[in-house]
Amino acid sequence: MKKRQHPSKEITGADGSELHGRKVVLCITGSVAAYRARDMARLLMRHGADVYAVMTESTSSLLLTSEMMKWATGNNVVTKLTGDLEHIALADYGMSDLVLVYPCTANTIGKVANGIDDTSVTSVLSVALGSKIPIVIAPAMHEAMYENRIIQENVIKLRDIGITIVEPDMAEGKAKVAEPAQVIKVIRDILSRGPLSGKKILVTAGSTVEYIDPIRVITNTSSGKMGVAIAAEAEKMGASATLVYGHGSADPDVINGKVVRVNTAEEMRAAVGAELASNYDIVVMAAAVADYSPARASDRKIETHSGRIELTLEPTKKIVDGIKKISKHSLLVAFKADYGVSESVLAERAFKKLQECGADFIVANDLGKKGSGAGSDQNQVLIIDKKKQIISLPLQSKAAVALKLLEIIAHAYDSRSQNSNGR
């Protein structure tokens, strides 16, 4: 029997789909305007967002109950941090799309500006600043308080570190929290102007299978998680993503863009070639394509009583080697997996592959390293460019690796565009 979603979520997308698939953390602090967070949450949902509320304990005990916000959002509410590490679950790399503080008191503004972390809200903000999740703050207090020079200096500090401030409305001697509709407009603008905004990215992910007979295959243990994470994070950064996906345990439906399902290496090669006719800005070849395929596949199931059989394997065509021939202007990222080798050997083999296929970057990883084997949720990689400059990323979530890789890609793409325009 299908599990029914929380009834409060039935309004999701009722007023638009601009925030479809977006996860917004709504932090609520101890302002008398806290009651307005209910309307803010509901409007976010009506535009497609999934909203998770975080409240300071004083707010939930005096101004707005956590049960009310659970009703409003359909999700559990965080009022204090426990061993479940709620601040990490909500604000670590790639865990949410945006953090909104609505309303935000002068006290919380001062704490964030000075690195003080002593509530559930400030802990979420502290993590979000480190993971570079966009933060929007909507202040609410008395007008004279907001005009306080110290508070204004704190507001400037927050702006300087990249936090967006939605200015309050000055009326009746109060700095009233901005209207939800105004905040929604700001959030829409932020989430649509990421560093890859307007870019088209093609990502391959998962393994391919090569048939021995109609039901038996040669394949590998790739889960597809790395490639899917790259496509998902690229969308969060504003790109239009297409995923060519073979086999794996990762769910390709987490992306909003086009998903092309394939089975064999030849099917993946054909799908990638067809897609490249549409002029992609960036191509990331993260799939673990089978290196060998049976020279001849049986069109019938091979009976087990046949005894010993011998297979002749032939190398499959390297899809990545043909990318630049089809789409020479695309920024190409290749992947190189190895097993149980030293970092220097891994780097040398990866750089050789980069040169062979003409890639702009190559991501190399050792599947023999603890915690980063095939199918794991983490990865430890080297990112190498054409000048053999190496960035070493420690073991971390695949979403975090994807985010860092895409930041490097975005910077390289912008630099290349500026150099082209300058010539």
BELDAWO-V456026 format. One record per pair of residues at least 12 apart in sequence whose ideal C-beta (glycine too) atoms are under 10 Angstrom apart, sorted by sequence separation. I is the first residue (numbers start at 1). J is the second residue. D is the distance in whole Angstrom. If there is no record, write none. Layout:
I/J/D  I/J/D
This chain:
26/38/10  28/40/9  41/53/7  54/66/10  65/77/9  66/78/8  78/90/7  107/119/9  125/137/9  139/151/8  155/167/9  166/178/5  207/219/5  208/220/8  231/243/5  243/255/6  260/272/9  320/332/8  338/350/8  350/362/5  367/379/10  369/381/10  380/392/8  381/393/5  393/405/8  28/41/9  40/53/10  53/66/8  55/68/10  64/77/10  66/79/5  108/121/6  112/125/5  165/178/10  166/179/9  169/182/9  206/219/10  207/220/5  230/243/9  231/244/10  242/255/9  272/285/8  320/333/9  321/334/9  336/349/6  337/350/9  349/362/10  350/363/8  351/364/9  380/393/7  381/394/9  391/404/8  26/40/7  37/51/10  55/69/7  65/79/10  108/122/7  111/125/9  112/126/8  115/129/9  206/220/10  207/221/7  208/222/9  231/245/9  241/255/6  243/257/7  244/258/9  245/259/6  246/260/10  247/261/9  260/274/8  297/311/10  320/334/5  336/350/4  350/364/4  365/379/6  366/380/7  379/393/8  380/394/6  381/395/9  391/405/9  26/41/6  38/53/9  53/68/9  54/69/9  107/122/10  111/126/9  167/182/9  207/222/4  228/243/7  241/256/8  242/257/6  243/258/7  244/259/8  245/260/7  246/261/8  247/262/9  260/275/7  272/287/9  296/311/9  320/335/8  335/350/9  336/351/9  347/362/10  349/364/7  350/365/9  365/380/6  366/381/9  379/394/10  380/395/4  381/396/9  24/40/10  37/53/7  53/69/4  105/121/10  139/155/7  166/182/7  206/222/6  207/223/8  227/243/7  240/256/9  241/257/4  242/258/4  243/259/5  244/260/5  245/261/6  246/262/5  247/263/7  295/311/8  296/312/7  318/334/10  320/336/10  334/350/8  336/352/9  348/364/10  363/379/9  365/381/5  366/382/9  378/394/10  379/395/7  380/396/8  24/41/9  52/69/10  53/70/8  60/77/8  104/121/9  108/125/8  112/129/8  166/183/5  205/222/8  206/223/8  207/224/7  227/244/9  228/245/7  240/257/6  241/258/8  242/259/8  243/260/7  244/261/8  245/262/7  246/263/7  258/275/8  268/285/10  294/311/5  295/312/4  336/353/5  347/364/7  364/381/6  365/382/7  378/395/5  379/396/7  381/398/10  391/408/7  26/44/7  37/55/8  51/69/9  60/78/10  61/79/8  137/155/9  205/223/9  206/224/3  227/245/7  232/250/10  239/257/9  240/258/9  241/259/9  242/260/7  243/261/9  244/262/6  246/264/8  293/311/10  294/312/7  295/313/7  296/314/9  335/353/9  336/354/8  346/364/5  363/381/5  364/382/5  378/396/6  379/397/8  383/401/9  53/72/7  60/79/5  139/158/10  164/183/10  166/185/9  205/224/4  206/225/9  224/243/9  227/246/9  231/250/10  232/251/10  235/254/9  236/255/10  246/265/9  268/287/6  292/311/9  294/313/6  295/314/5  334/353/6  346/365/8  362/381/10  363/382/7  364/383/8  376/395/9  377/396/10  378/397/6  379/398/5  24/44/5  53/73/6  59/79/8  60/80/9  101/121/7  166/186/5  204/224/9  205/225/8  206/226/10  228/248/8  232/252/9  235/255/6  258/278/10  269/289/8  292/312/10  293/313/7  294/314/8  334/354/6  346/366/6  362/382/8  363/383/6  364/384/7  377/397/6  378/398/7  379/399/10  381/401/6  24/45/9  34/55/8  51/72/8  52/73/7  58/79/10  101/122/10  104/125/10  137/158/7  146/167/9  165/186/10  166/187/9  205/226/7  206/227/7  224/245/6  227/248/8  228/249/10  229/250/8  231/252/8  234/255/9  235/256/6  246/267/8  268/289/6  292/313/4  293/314/6  333/354/10  343/364/9  345/366/9  362/383/8  363/384/8  376/397/10  377/398/6  378/399/10  379/400/9  380/401/8  383/404/8  22/44/9  34/56/9  37/59/9  51/73/4  52/74/10  53/75/7  55/77/6  57/79/6  99/121/9  137/159/10  146/168/7  164/186/6  205/227/2  206/228/8  224/246/7  226/248/10  228/250/4  232/254/5  233/255/10  235/257/6  246/268/6  265/287/9  268/290/10  291/313/9  292/314/7  293/315/8  332/354/9  334/356/9  361/383/6  362/384/5  376/398/8  377/399/9  378/400/9  379/401/5  383/405/6  24/47/10  26/49/9  50/73/8  51/74/8  52/75/5  53/76/9  54/77/7  55/78/7  56/79/8  57/80/6  101/124/9  112/135/9  135/158/8  147/170/9  164/187/9  203/226/10  204/227/6  205/228/5  224/247/7  225/248/7  227/250/8  228/251/7  231/254/8  232/255/5  234/257/9  244/267/9  245/268/9  266/289/10  290/313/10  292/315/6  293/316/5  334/357/6  336/359/10  341/364/10  343/366/8  346/369/10  361/384/7  362/385/8  372/395/6  378/401/8  379/402/9  381/404/9  385/408/8  19/43/10  24/48/10  49/73/10  50/74/9  51/75/7  52/76/8  53/77/5  54/78/5  55/79/5  56/80/9  101/125/7  146/170/8  151/175/10  203/227/5  205/229/9  222/246/8  223/247/9  224/248/3  225/249/7  226/250/8  228/252/6  231/255/5  232/256/9  244/268/6  265/289/5  291/315/6  292/316/7  293/317/10  334/358/9  335/359/9  342/366/9  361/385/5  362/386/9  371/395/5  372/396/10  381/405/8  19/44/7  22/47/9  24/49/5  26/51/5  27/52/10  28/53/6  29/54/10  30/55/9  34/59/5  50/75/7  52/77/8  53/78/7  54/79/8  55/80/9  99/124/6  112/137/8  143/168/8  164/189/9  203/228/8  205/230/8  222/247/8  223/248/5  224/249/7  225/250/4  227/252/9  228/253/9  229/254/9  230/255/10  231/256/10  232/257/10  244/269/10  246/271/10  262/287/9  264/289/9  265/290/5  290/315/10  291/316/6  332/357/7  334/359/4  341/366/6  359/384/9  360/385/7  361/386/8  370/395/8  371/396/10  383/408/6  19/45/9  22/48/7  23/49/7  24/50/7  25/51/8  26/52/7  27/53/8  28/54/7  29/55/8  30/56/6  34/60/9  37/63/9  38/64/7  52/78/8  53/79/9  54/80/10  99/125/7  135/161/9  137/163/6  138/164/9  139/165/7  164/190/6  203/229/9  204/230/10  205/231/7  220/246/10  222/248/6  223/249/5  224/250/4  225/251/9  228/254/7  229/255/10  231/257/7  244/270/10  245/271/9  264/290/8  265/291/9  290/316/6  332/358/7  333/359/6  334/360/9  335/361/10  336/362/6  337/363/9  338/364/7  339/365/10  340/366/7  343/369/10  359/385/9  360/386/6  364/390/9  369/395/8  372/398/9  383/409/10  386/412/10  15/42/10  19/46/9  20/47/8  21/48/7  22/49/5  23/50/5  24/51/5  25/52/5  26/53/5  27/54/5  28/55/5  29/56/6  30/57/9  37/64/7  41/68/10  45/72/8  54/81/10  135/162/8  136/163/7  137/164/7  138/165/8  139/166/8  141/168/8  143/170/6  203/230/5  204/231/10  219/246/9  220/247/9  221/248/9  222/249/9  223/250/6  224/251/9  228/255/7  244/271/5  265/292/9  266/293/8  289/316/7  291/318/9  332/359/5  333/360/7  334/361/7  335/362/7  336/363/7  337/364/8  338/365/8  339/366/7  340/367/8  341/368/8  359/386/8  385/412/8  14/42/10  15/43/8  19/47/5  20/48/4  21/49/9  22/50/7  23/51/8  24/52/7  25/53/8  26/54/7  27/55/8  28/56/7  30/58/5  31/59/8  34/62/9  35/63/7  36/64/9  41/69/7  44/72/10  45/73/7  96/124/9  99/127/9  109/137/7  134/162/8  135/163/5  136/164/5  137/165/5  138/166/4  139/167/8  140/168/6  143/171/8  146/174/9  147/175/8  203/231/4  219/247/7  221/249/10  222/250/9  224/252/7  231/259/9  244/272/6  265/293/7  289/317/9  331/359/9  332/360/5  333/361/5  334/362/5  335/363/5  336/364/5  337/365/6  338/366/5  339/367/5  340/368/4  341/369/10  358/386/9  361/389/10  363/391/10  364/392/10  365/393/9  18/47/5  19/48/4  20/49/8  21/50/8  22/51/9  23/52/7  24/53/10  25/54/6  26/55/9  27/56/8  29/58/9  30/59/5  34/63/4  35/64/6  44/73/9  45/74/8  99/128/5  108/137/8  129/158/10  134/163/9  135/164/7  136/165/8  137/166/7  138/167/9  139/168/5  140/169/10  143/172/8  144/173/8  145/174/9  146/175/4  201/230/8  202/231/9  203/232/9  242/271/10  264/293/7  289/318/8  331/360/5  332/361/8  333/362/7  334/363/7  335/364/8  336/365/8  337/366/8  338/367/7  339/368/4  340/369/9  372/401/10  12/42/10  15/45/9  16/46/7  17/47/8  18/48/6  19/49/4  20/50/9  29/59/6  30/60/9  32/62/10  33/63/9  34/64/4  38/68/6  41/71/10  42/72/6  87/117/9  90/120/10  98/128/9  99/129/9  109/139/6  132/162/8  134/164/7  135/165/10  136/166/6  138/168/7  142/172/10  143/173/5  144/174/9  145/175/7  201/231/7  217/247/9  242/272/10  244/274/9  289/319/6  328/358/9  330/360/9  331/361/8  332/362/9  333/363/7  334/364/9  335/365/8  336/366/10  337/367/6  338/368/8  339/369/9  354/384/6  361/391/9  363/393/9  11/42/7  14/45/8  15/46/4  16/47/5  17/48/5  18/49/9  19/50/9  28/59/6  30/61/10  32/63/7  33/64/10  37/68/9  38/69/7  41/72/5  42/73/8  96/127/10  108/139/9  142/173/7  143/174/6  144/175/9  203/234/7  228/259/10  244/275/7  289/320/8  337/368/10  338/369/10  350/381/10  351/382/10  353/384/10  354/385/8  355/386/8  11/43/10  12/44/9  13/45/8  14/46/5  15/47/6  16/48/7  19/51/10  27/59/10  28/60/8  30/62/7  31/63/8  32/64/10  37/69/7  40/72/9  41/73/5  54/86/8  91/123/8  95/127/9  96/128/8  99/131/10  104/136/9  109/141/9  129/161/7  142/174/6  143/175/5  202/234/10  287/319/8  321/353/9  325/357/10  350/382/7  354/386/7  8/41/9  12/45/5  13/46/7  14/47/9  15/48/9  30/63/6  31/64/10  35/68/9  38/71/8  39/72/9  41/74/10  54/87/8  87/120/7  90/123/10  91/124/5  95/128/9  104/137/5  106/139/7  125/158/10  129/162/8  141/174/8  142/175/7  143/176/9  201/234/5  242/275/6  264/297/10  285/318/10  287/320/9  320/353/8  324/357/7  325/358/9  350/383/9  351/384/6  355/388/10  8/42/8  11/45/6  12/46/7  13/47/7  14/48/9  29/63/9  30/64/9  34/68/10  38/72/5  41/75/10  52/86/9  86/120/7  87/121/9  90/124/6  91/125/8  93/127/9  99/133/6  100/134/9  101/135/7  102/136/8  103/137/9  104/138/6  105/139/8  106/140/9  107/141/9  129/163/8  140/174/8  141/175/5  142/176/10  200/234/10  201/235/9  285/319/7  320/354/10  323/357/7  324/358/4  339/373/9  350/384/6  351/385/9  354/388/9  10/45/9  11/46/5  12/47/9  13/48/5  28/63/8  34/69/10  37/72/8  38/73/9  87/122/9  88/123/9  89/124/10  91/126/8  92/127/6  96/131/9  98/133/7  99/134/7  100/135/8  101/136/7  102/137/8  103/138/6  104/139/5  105/140/7  106/141/5  128/163/9  140/175/7  141/176/9  199/234/8  285/320/5  318/353/9  321/356/7  322/357/8  323/358/8  324/359/8  339/374/10  346/381/10  347/382/6  351/386/9  9/45/7  12/48/6  13/49/9  28/64/7  37/73/10  54/90/7  87/123/4  88/124/9  91/127/4  92/128/9  95/131/8  97/133/7  98/134/5  99/135/5  100/136/5  101/137/5  102/138/5  103/139/7  104/140/7  105/141/6  106/142/9  139/175/6  140/176/6  141/177/9  201/237/9  203/239/10  242/278/8  320/356/9  321/357/5  323/359/8  324/360/9  346/382/6  348/384/10  365/401/9  8/45/8  12/49/8  52/89/9  54/91/9  86/123/8  87/124/5  90/127/8  91/128/4  93/130/9  94/131/8  96/133/6  97/134/7  98/135/7  99/136/7  100/137/8  101/138/7  102/139/10  103/140/4  104/141/9  109/146/9  113/150/10  139/176/10  140/177/4  196/233/9  206/243/9  209/246/7  283/320/9  320/357/5  321/358/8  337/374/8  343/380/10  347/384/6  351/388/6  12/50/7  28/66/10  52/90/6  81/119/9  82/120/10  85/123/10  86/124/8  87/125/9  89/127/10  90/128/8  91/129/9  92/130/9  93/131/5  95/133/8  96/134/9  98/136/7  99/137/9  100/138/7  101/139/9  102/140/8  103/141/9  113/151/9  125/163/9  138/176/10  139/177/7  140/178/9  196/234/6  199/237/9  201/239/5  202/240/10  203/241/6  204/242/10  205/243/6  206/244/9  207/245/10  208/246/5  209/247/6  242/280/8  285/323/7  318/356/8  319/357/9  320/358/9  321/359/10  346/384/10  350/388/10  363/401/8  12/51/9  80/119/9  81/120/6  87/126/7  88/127/6  91/130/8  92/131/6  93/132/8  94/133/8  101/140/10  106/145/6  138/177/5  139/178/9  194/233/10  195/234/10  196/235/9  199/238/7  200/239/7  201/240/7  202/241/8  203/242/7  204/243/8  205/244/7  206/245/5  207/246/5  208/247/7  241/280/10  248/287/9  318/357/7  320/359/7  343/382/7  351/390/9  363/402/10  79/119/10  80/120/6  87/127/5  91/131/6  93/133/8  105/145/9  106/146/7  110/150/8  113/153/8  114/154/8  138/178/5  194/234/9  196/236/9  197/237/8  198/238/7  199/239/5  200/240/5  201/241/5  202/242/5  203/243/5  204/244/5  205/245/5  206/246/4  207/247/5  240/280/9  247/287/10  248/288/9  283/323/6  348/388/10  350/390/9  9/50/8  28/69/7  79/120/6  87/128/9  92/133/9  110/151/7  113/154/4  138/179/9  194/235/9  196/237/4  197/238/3  198/239/8  199/240/7  200/241/8  201/242/7  202/243/8  203/244/7  204/245/8  205/246/7  206/247/5  207/248/6  239/280/10  240/281/9  241/282/9  242/283/10  243/284/10  244/285/9  246/287/6  247/288/10  283/324/9  347/388/8  9/51/9  78/120/6  79/121/10  81/123/6  85/127/10  91/133/6  106/148/7  109/151/7  112/154/8  113/155/8  136/178/10  138/180/9  194/236/7  195/237/5  196/238/5  197/239/7  198/240/8  199/241/9  200/242/7  201/243/9  202/244/7  203/245/9  204/246/8  205/247/10  206/248/4  239/281/8  244/286/10  245/287/8  246/288/8  320/362/9  363/405/6  8/51/10  26/69/8  52/95/10  77/120/10  78/121/9  80/123/10  81/124/9  88/131/9  90/133/9  109/152/10  110/153/10  111/154/9  113/156/9  114/157/8  194/237/4  195/238/7  196/239/4  197/240/10  205/248/7  206/249/9  239/282/7  241/284/10  243/286/10  244/287/7  246/289/8  280/323/10  283/326/9  347/390/6  52/96/7  59/103/10  91/135/9  106/150/9  107/151/10  110/154/5  113/157/4  138/182/9  193/237/10  194/238/3  195/239/9  196/240/9  206/250/7  219/263/10  243/287/10  246/290/9  283/327/7  337/381/10  361/405/8  54/99/9  78/123/9  106/151/5  109/154/5  110/155/10  112/157/9  113/158/6  138/183/6  191/236/8  193/238/6  194/239/7  196/241/9  205/250/7  219/264/10  336/381/10  347/392/9  363/408/10  26/72/9  50/96/9  59/105/9  78/124/8  108/154/10  109/155/6  112/158/6  191/237/10  192/238/6  206/252/8  217/263/9  273/319/9  276/322/9  281/327/9  284/330/10  289/335/10  335/381/9  336/382/9  26/73/7  50/97/9  52/99/10  54/101/9  110/157/10  113/160/9  136/183/7  191/238/8  205/252/7  217/264/9  269/316/8  272/319/6  276/323/7  280/327/6  283/330/5  284/331/9  285/332/7  286/333/8  288/335/8  343/390/9  361/408/7  49/97/8  106/154/8  109/157/9  113/161/9  138/186/9  234/282/8  268/316/9  269/317/6  271/319/10  272/320/9  279/327/7  281/329/8  282/330/6  283/331/7  284/332/8  285/333/7  286/334/9  287/335/8  336/384/9  361/409/7  24/73/10  26/75/10  28/77/9  49/98/9  51/100/9  56/105/9  58/107/10  106/155/9  109/158/7  112/161/9  203/252/10  269/318/9  270/319/10  273/322/7  276/325/10  277/326/8  278/327/9  280/329/9  281/330/6  282/331/5  283/332/5  284/333/4  285/334/5  286/335/5  288/337/7  343/392/8  360/409/8  113/163/9  136/186/6  234/284/8  265/315/10  266/316/7  269/319/5  272/322/8  273/323/9  276/326/5  277/327/9  279/329/8  280/330/5  281/331/7  282/332/8  283/333/7  284/334/9  285/335/6  333/383/9  334/384/10  26/77/10  27/78/9  28/79/10  49/100/10  56/107/9  112/163/8  136/187/6  265/316/4  266/317/8  268/319/6  269/320/10  272/323/8  275/326/10  276/327/4  279/330/8  280/331/9  282/333/7  283/334/9  284/335/8  286/337/10  361/412/7  23/75/10  56/108/8  203/255/9  211/263/8  230/282/10  264/316/8  265/317/7  273/325/10  275/327/9  280/332/10  360/412/7  25/78/9  134/187/8  209/262/10  210/263/9  211/264/7  231/284/8  265/318/9  266/319/9  269/322/8  273/326/6  360/413/9  44/98/10  104/158/10  109/163/10  136/190/7  203/257/9  205/259/10  208/262/7  209/263/6  210/264/6  230/284/6  265/319/7  272/326/8  273/327/9  276/330/7  135/190/10  202/257/10  206/261/9  208/263/7  209/264/6  210/265/7  231/286/9  272/327/10  44/100/8  109/165/9  134/190/5  201/257/9  202/258/10  204/260/9  206/262/9  207/263/10  208/264/5  209/265/9  210/266/9  230/286/6  360/416/9  134/191/7  200/257/9  208/265/5  227/284/7  229/286/9  44/102/10  202/260/10  204/262/9  207/265/10  208/266/9  209/267/10  226/284/10  227/285/9  228/286/9  41/100/9  134/193/10  208/267/8  227/286/4  40/100/7  59/119/9  60/120/9  134/194/9  208/268/6  226/286/5  227/287/6  41/102/9  58/119/8  59/120/10  104/165/9  207/268/10  208/269/9  225/286/10  226/287/9  227/288/9  8/70/8  12/74/9  25/87/10  40/102/5  56/118/10  57/119/7  59/121/9  101/163/9  104/166/9  206/268/9  224/286/8  226/288/9  8/71/6  11/74/9  27/90/10  37/100/9  39/102/10  40/103/9  56/119/5  57/120/7  224/287/8  6/70/9  7/71/9  8/72/7  9/73/8  10/74/9  27/91/10  37/101/10  55/119/9  56/120/6  57/121/10  99/163/9  100/164/9  101/165/10  102/166/8  104/168/10  204/268/6  222/286/9  224/288/8  6/71/9  8/73/7  9/74/4  25/90/5  37/102/6  54/119/9  55/120/7  56/121/5  101/166/10  103/168/9  204/269/10  222/287/7  223/288/9  8/74/4  9/75/9  25/91/7  36/102/7  37/103/7  54/120/5  55/121/7  56/122/9  98/164/9  100/166/9  222/288/4  6/73/8  7/74/7  8/75/9  23/90/9  36/103/7  54/121/6  204/271/9  221/288/8  222/289/9  6/74/3  34/102/9  35/103/9  204/272/6  220/288/5  222/290/10  5/74/7  6/75/7  33/102/9  34/103/6  54/123/9  106/175/9  202/271/10  219/288/9  220/289/9  25/95/9  33/103/4  54/124/5  202/272/7  220/290/7  23/94/10  25/96/5  31/102/9  32/103/9  33/104/10  34/105/9  54/125/9  204/275/10  219/290/6  220/291/9  23/95/8  24/96/7  25/97/9  26/98/10  27/99/6  28/100/10  29/101/7  31/103/4  33/105/9  52/124/10  103/175/10  218/290/6  285/357/8  333/405/7  23/96/5  24/97/6  25/98/7  26/99/8  27/100/7  28/101/8  29/102/9  30/103/9  31/104/7  32/105/10  103/176/9  104/177/8  202/275/6  217/290/9  218/291/9  333/406/10  22/96/9  23/97/5  24/98/5  25/99/5  26/100/5  27/101/4  28/102/7  29/103/6  30/104/10  31/105/5  103/177/4  202/276/7  218/292/7  285/359/8  22/97/4  23/98/8  24/99/8  25/100/7  26/101/8  27/102/7  28/103/7  29/104/6  30/105/6  31/106/9  102/177/7  103/178/9  200/275/10  218/293/7  244/319/10  284/359/10  333/408/9  21/97/8  22/98/7  23/99/10  24/100/6  25/101/9  26/102/6  27/103/10  28/104/9  29/105/5  31/107/9  102/178/8  202/278/9  217/293/10  218/294/7  283/359/9  333/409/7  27/104/8  29/106/10  30/107/7  31/108/9  203/280/10  217/294/9  283/360/10  284/361/9  285/362/9  286/363/8  19/97/8  29/107/7  30/108/8  102/180/8  200/278/7  202/280/4  216/294/10  282/360/9  285/363/10  331/409/6  19/98/9  29/108/5  200/279/7  201/280/7  202/281/9  203/282/9  204/283/8  205/284/9  208/287/7  210/289/10  284/363/9  288/367/10  331/410/10  333/412/10  29/109/9  200/280/5  201/281/7  202/282/7  203/283/8  204/284/7  205/285/9  206/286/9  207/287/7  208/288/8  210/290/5  217/297/9  27/108/8  102/183/6  199/280/9  200/281/5  201/282/4  202/283/5  203/284/5  204/285/5  205/286/5  206/287/6  207/288/5  208/289/5  209/290/7  210/291/9  212/293/10  213/294/9  216/297/9  331/412/7  29/111/10  199/281/4  200/282/7  201/283/7  202/284/7  203/285/8  204/286/6  205/287/5  206/288/7  207/289/8  208/290/5  210/292/7  211/293/8  212/294/5  216/298/9  331/413/6  100/183/7  198/281/8  199/282/6  200/283/10  201/284/7  202/285/9  203/286/6  204/287/4  205/288/9  206/289/9  207/290/7  208/291/10  210/293/4  211/294/7  214/297/8  100/184/10  203/287/9  204/288/9  209/293/10  210/294/6  212/296/10  213/297/6  214/298/8  196/281/8  204/289/8  208/293/9  212/297/6  213/298/4  214/299/7  216/301/8  331/416/7  100/186/9  196/282/8  211/297/5  212/298/7  213/299/8  214/300/7  215/301/6  216/302/7  288/374/8  100/187/7  210/297/8  211/298/8  213/300/7  214/301/6  215/302/9  329/416/9  98/186/10  211/299/10  213/301/5  214/302/9  30/119/9  98/187/6  212/301/10  213/302/5  29/119/8  97/187/9  212/302/7  213/303/10  30/121/9  329/420/10  27/119/9  28/120/10  29/121/6  98/190/7  27/120/8  28/121/8  29/122/9  97/190/9  98/191/6  218/311/8  27/121/4  97/191/6  27/122/9  218/313/8  25/121/10  213/309/10  27/124/6  97/194/10  212/309/9  27/125/7  40/138/8  25/124/6  212/311/7  25/125/9  27/128/9  37/138/10  36/138/9  134/236/10  25/128/8  133/236/9  210/313/9  230/333/9  36/140/8  210/314/10  33/138/9  230/335/10  33/139/10  34/140/9  210/316/7  31/138/10  33/140/4  25/133/8  27/135/9  29/137/10  31/139/9  32/140/8  33/141/9  208/316/8  227/335/9  27/136/10  31/140/4  32/141/10  226/335/8  23/133/10  24/134/10  25/135/9  27/137/9  29/139/10  31/141/7  29/140/9  208/319/9  226/337/10  24/136/9  204/319/8  222/337/8  204/320/9  286/402/9  220/337/9  284/402/9  286/405/10  202/323/9  284/405/8  284/406/9  282/406/9  202/327/9  250/375/10  284/409/8  248/374/10  249/375/7  248/375/9  250/377/10  282/409/6  202/330/8  281/409/10  282/410/9  201/330/9  200/330/9  201/331/9  202/332/10  203/333/9  282/412/10  204/335/9  282/413/7  199/331/9  201/333/10  281/413/7  230/363/9  46/180/10  33/168/9  49/184/9  94/229/7  43/179/10  44/180/8  281/417/10  40/177/9  43/180/5  47/184/6  226/363/8  40/178/10  42/180/8  43/181/7  46/184/9  49/187/8  94/232/8  97/235/10  98/236/9  40/179/9  41/180/9  44/183/9  94/233/6  97/236/6  226/365/8  36/176/9  37/177/9  39/179/9  40/180/5  43/183/8  44/184/7  47/187/9  93/233/9  96/236/10  33/174/9  36/177/6  39/180/5  40/181/10  43/184/6  47/188/8  32/174/10  33/175/10  36/178/10  38/180/10  39/181/10  49/191/9  94/236/8  33/176/7  34/177/9  36/179/9  37/180/9  40/183/7  44/187/8  33/177/5  36/180/7  40/184/8  32/177/10  222/367/9  31/177/7  221/367/9  220/367/10  226/374/10  229/377/9  250/398/9  225/374/9  223/373/10  225/375/8  226/376/10  229/379/9  223/374/6  224/375/9  225/376/8  221/373/8  222/374/6  223/375/4  225/377/7  221/374/4  222/375/8  223/376/8  225/378/10  226/379/6  220/374/7  221/375/6  223/377/9  225/379/9  226/381/9  24/187/7  236/399/10  19/184/8  22/187/8  233/398/9  237/402/10  18/184/8  22/188/10  232/398/10  233/399/6  236/402/10  237/403/8  18/185/10  24/191/9  207/374/9  232/399/8  233/400/9  236/403/8  239/406/8  16/184/9  19/187/7  229/397/8  230/398/8  233/401/9  234/402/8  15/184/9  18/187/9  19/188/7  22/191/6  229/398/4  230/399/9  233/402/4  234/403/10  237/406/6  18/188/5  228/398/9  229/399/5  232/402/7  233/403/5  236/406/9  237/407/8  239/409/10  227/398/9  228/399/10  229/400/9  230/401/9  231/402/8  233/404/9  234/405/10  239/410/9  16/188/9  19/191/7  225/397/10  226/398/5  229/401/7  230/402/4  233/405/8  234/406/6  237/409/9  238/410/9  18/191/8  19/192/10  225/398/5  226/399/10  229/402/4  230/403/9  233/406/6  237/410/7  18/192/8  225/399/9  228/402/9  229/403/9  233/407/10  223/398/9  226/401/7  227/402/9  230/405/7  234/409/9  226/402/7  229/405/10  230/406/7  234/410/9  225/402/10  229/406/10  226/405/9  230/409/9  203/402/10  201/406/9  201/409/8  196/406/7  199/409/9  21/232/9  195/406/8  196/407/10  199/410/8  194/406/9  195/407/7  22/235/10  23/236/10  196/409/8  197/410/10  21/235/8  22/236/8  195/409/9  196/410/5  199/413/7  21/236/9  195/410/4  194/410/8  195/411/8  196/413/8  195/413/9  196/414/10  195/414/8  21/254/8  21/255/8  22/256/10  21/256/5  20/256/7  17/256/10  131/399/10  131/400/8  133/403/10  132/403/8  131/403/8  132/404/10  132/407/8  95/397/9  93/396/7  94/397/7  92/396/10  93/397/6  94/398/9  95/399/8  92/397/7  93/398/10  94/399/3  95/400/10  93/399/6  94/400/6  92/399/8  93/400/4  94/401/10  92/400/8  93/401/9  94/402/7  93/402/9  94/403/6  93/403/5  93/404/8
